[in-house]
């Protein structure tokens, strides 16, 4: 469980009481827009055995902060993390201190304390320490080891350079893509920015299936590059419905109708897509729902032209 979902975010305002403290490392502001790419060579690298690297990959695979990273960026994250073994009673971070490291738990039990109140316990999984680094403020809580444990740590500078810079680049990259989607004109600018932050980049090779007819819908896709082919299975053979390319999207109607996929989608070329999970879809695209529902009529008309009758349409994009 991450501190992003355990209530640590809710205690962040309490950290503001430390804002009048002495000038600290937090005066070192980081501007991702002006951080030249060649600076990335300065990122710390901690050599690891194959066994260590395998354990680290297992520990970070469910960390939300890392999910949108490209493969090269993820490799930088793994290189930059180092082991820290802890003993029972050891204070890992202390409320009010400057933030030095971000931590991923591999093993051990840790209690979270705010103003002497025990508010949460991590048990052999989770992350902590990211809030002070993300928001450039002192630690909002104390974290103390209850047992022996093993943590993976990353220093403040590397954490901010890799994660903040990647988030900035991702948002800039998706701005033009999202601005080109007519359906999203219904969104306010800040809503499109939230949408950009929620997108996950995925790649598919030519002929690879992206969506399978009959599957439960898990999200929708915006095409960044390449072409996909939409096919519907009719009496044992697949019939092509449409082709989609950069700037177009698919997979949304099954989310609107809450039915299984009614078509399969294949990569015609190597394809890069921006994937929006179903939970984020429901949270972020409410203003576009009426537009997507109206699109169902257009798809029904298209199916009648192809098959000569109205099909039980769920998702034919």
N, C-alpha and C positions, 0 to 999 in steps of 0.2 A: 504494500500500500504506500502511496506517495504522499508527501506532505501537501501536495496539490489537492488531495481529496480527503485529508484527515482533519482539517480544521486549522492548520497552521496559517493558511491564508487569512482566516478570520482574526488571528491575533496580530497580524501585521501592523494595524494602526497603533498598537501599544508600543511598537518600536519607535514611533515618532517622538516619544518622550526623550529619546537619546539624541534627537536632532541638534540639540544645543551643545553637545559635547565638543571636545577639541577637534580641530581639523584632522583628518585621517586619510587613510588610503582611498576613501570614497571621494576625495577631491580629485582623484585621477579619473576624470570622465573618459568614457570610451565612445568614440563616434565611428560606427561601422561604415558609414558612407565614405569617410576619409582614410580608412585603413587600407593601405595599398596591398594588393594580392601578394606581392613579394615579401611582405612582412610575415606571412604564414610560415616561412622557413624557420622563424625564431621559436616556434612552438616546441615545448619540452617533449622529449621522447624517453620513455622508461622501458628498456628491453624486458621482454617477458618470454618465459618458456612456453612451449605449445600448451602445456597443462594449465598454466596461469591464464593464457589468453582464452582458452576454452571456458574456464571458470568465469572470467570477466564477461565474455559474450553472453553466457547464461544469465549472469546477474543483471545485465543492462537491457535484455531483449524486450522487457515490458515497460521500460522507462519512456513515458510520453515525450519528454524533452528531446529524446533522440530519434523519435520515429520519423520525423520529416527530413532527416539528414541524408544527403547523397552518400553513396558508398565510400567515396574518397574522404568525405568529412567524418563518416563513422570510423574509418580507419585512423584518422587523426585523433579522435576521441579515445579510442582504445590504446593508441600509442602514448597518449598524454596522461593516462590514469596510473596511479601507483598504489601498492598495497599499504594498508595500515592495520596492524594487529592491535587490539585493545584488551584491557583487563577489567574485571569487575570493579565498578565504582569510578572508572575513569571518565572525566568530563571531556567530551568530544568538542562541543561548542558551548559557549556561555552567553546567555542573554545579555545584550548590550555591547558585546565585543565587536570589533571589526571582523568582517567575513574574510576568511583566508582560503578555505577549501569548500568544495561541494562533495558530497559523499553518496555512494551507492552501497547498500548493505548486501554482503554475501552471506554472512552468518552472524548470529548473536541477537540478544534482546536489549533494546534501548528504550529508555523512558524519556518523554518530552515534558519539560517543566516550564511553565510560564508564571512569573511572579510567585514562585514557590508552590504552585499548584500543578500536580501531575495531571496532564490533559490527554496523553496518548502514549501507547506502547508499540514500538516496532518489534516484530517477531520474525527474524531471519529473512526479511525482505523489506524493500522500500528505499526511498531516497530522502535526504534532508540536507539543509544548508544552502539550497539554491535561491531562496527568497532574498537573502541579504545581497547576493551577487547579482541577481536579476534586477532588483530595485534600488541598488546602490545605497543601502542603509544598514545600520547595525543589526546584529542578530536579534530576532524577535523571540527566541526561546533558547533554553538550555537543553542539550541532549547528553544523557549520561548512560554509559554502558552498565547493564545489570549483570551481564555474563561476559565471559571471554567471547571475542568476536573478530570478524575480519571485514574490513571496509575497503572499498576502492575509492580513491580520492583524486580530485583534479583541482589544481590551483586556480585562484580567482582570475588571473589574467588570461589563462588558456580557456577557461570556461566561458568567459565573456567573449573572447575573440572568436572561438569556434561557434558557440551556440547563438550569440547575439548577431554575429555577422551572417551566419547562415539564415537566421530568421529574417534579417533585413533583405538579404539577396532574394530569398524565396518570395517575400512580399512584393518586391520590385518586379520579379520575374512574372508573377501571376497577375499583376495589375493590368497589363495590356491584354492578357488572355481574357480575364473576367470582364474587362470593359468592352470586349468585342462580342460578348454573348448578349443578344437582345433581351432575353428573359430577365437578365440581372439588372436591367435598367430600372426595375422596380425597387432595387435596393438603394439605401443611402450609402454614401461613400464609406462611412465607418463600418457599415454592415458588410460591404465588399472586402474591407481590410480584414475583418474577423473571418470572413470566408476564406480569404487567401491564407491566413494563418492555420486554418483547419485542414487544408488540402495536403494530401500525401502523394508524393511523386512515385509512379510505378512505370516499369518498362516491360514490353512484350515483344517477342521476336516474331518475324513473319510466319503466318499460319497458326500462331498460338491462339487458343481459345481464351477470351477474356471473361465472357459471361456464358453460362450454360442454361439453355431453355429448361424450365421446370425447377430451377434452384430458387431458394429463398433469397430475396433481394438484400444485399448487405451494404449497398451504397450506389452512388452515381459517378459518372466519369466525364471529365472535360478533356478533350484531345489537345495536347500540346504540340505534337508532331506526328506525322504519319497518317495512314488511312485505315479504317476498319470496315468490315463487311458485316451487315446484319442479315441473319438467315433464320427462317422459321421452318420447323419440321412439320411436314404435312404427309401423313401416311407413309412414313419411313424414309422420305427423302427431303433434303433441306432445299428450300427455295429462297433465293436472294430477295431481300426486301428493300435494302438501301445501302448506300455507302456514305460514310461520314469522314470528314478530314479536320484539319487544324481549326480550332475555334468552335467546333460543334461539340455536342454532348450526347450522352446516352445513359440509359439505366434509371432515369428518374421516374418513369411512369409506374413501375412496379412499387416504388416507394409511395407514390400518391395513392394508388389503388389498394395497397397492402395485399397483393397477390403474388404468386410465383412468377418468375421470368417467363414470358411467352415467346422469347426469341433468344437465339445464341448470337454472340458477337465475336468475330475473329479478327486478329490483326492481319491486314492484307500486306502491309510492309512492317518493318520495325516501327513500333509505336511507343510514344511516351505520353502518359496520361496523368492528370491530376485527379486523384480519387477522394471523394467526400463520403465518409462513413455515414450510415443511416442515422445515428444519434445526432451528428452535426447537421445533417440535412434537415432533420425535424426542428432543430434549434435555430438554424440560421436562415432557412429559405421559406419561412412562413409567408413573407410578403409576395413571394413568387408562386404560391400554391395555386391561385386562381388561374394564372397563365398556364401552368402545367396541366391543370384539369381541362382547360379548353383545348389543349393540344390533342387530347384523347380523341376528339371528334375528327381531327385531321387524319389521325392514324387509322381510324375506322374506315374513313373514305378511301384511304390508300389500300387497305386490305381488300375492300370490296372490288376495287379495280383489278387487283392481282388474282384473287381467288373466286370472285363472282358472288361472294356472300359475306355476311358480317360475322367476324370471328369474335370469340370471347377475349378481347384485347386486354392485355395487362402491361406489356412493355415491348414495344416493337421498334425502339430507337436503335 
